[in-house]
Amino acid sequence: MKISTLFWIYRVTDMVFSILEWAIIIRCFLSWIPHSPQNPLIRVVYDVTEPILKPFRAIRIGGAGGMIDFSPIFAVLALMLIRSFVLAPIFNLIARF
């Protein structure tokens, strides 16, 4: 495989992970301000992030009165971990050339 193709795969994969992480952060900020869920841009943010956040919603910290949703933090950490496992082999292939 050519180095330019490997580099392109690396950059695109890295960009996808970055976009997902930023989408989760934007969704956190949206939860603090009033907004219309029918807005197409907000709908895209929710549609992209919900499948990532859903598995982490089961993790509950705090009592019934003081529950805080930590799923965005866990999701971003999981994306960072997956990113490192996915991109490290690609980077090693690029470094060999």
Rosetta blueprint (number, residue, H / E / L):
1 M L
2 K L
3 I H
4 S H
5 T H
6 L H
7 F H
8 W H
9 I H
10 Y H
11 R H
12 V H
13 T H
14 D H
15 M H
16 V H
17 F H
18 S H
19 I H
20 L H
21 E H
22 W H
23 A H
24 I H
25 I H
26 I H
27 R H
28 C H
29 F H
30 L H
31 S L
32 W L
33 I L
34 P L
35 H L
36 S L
37 P L
38 Q L
39 N L
40 P H
41 L H
42 I H
43 R H
44 V H
45 V H
46 Y H
47 D H
48 V H
49 T H
50 E H
51 P H
52 I H
53 L H
54 K H
55 P H
56 F H
57 R H
58 A H
59 I L
60 R L
61 I E
62 G L
63 G L
64 A L
65 G L
66 G L
67 M L
68 I E
69 D L
70 F L
71 S H
72 P H
73 I H
74 F H
75 A H
76 V H
77 L H
78 A H
79 L H
80 M H
81 L H
82 I H
83 R H
84 S H
85 F H
86 V H
87 L H
88 A H
89 P H
90 I H
91 F H
92 N H
93 L H
94 I H
95 A H
96 R H
97 F L
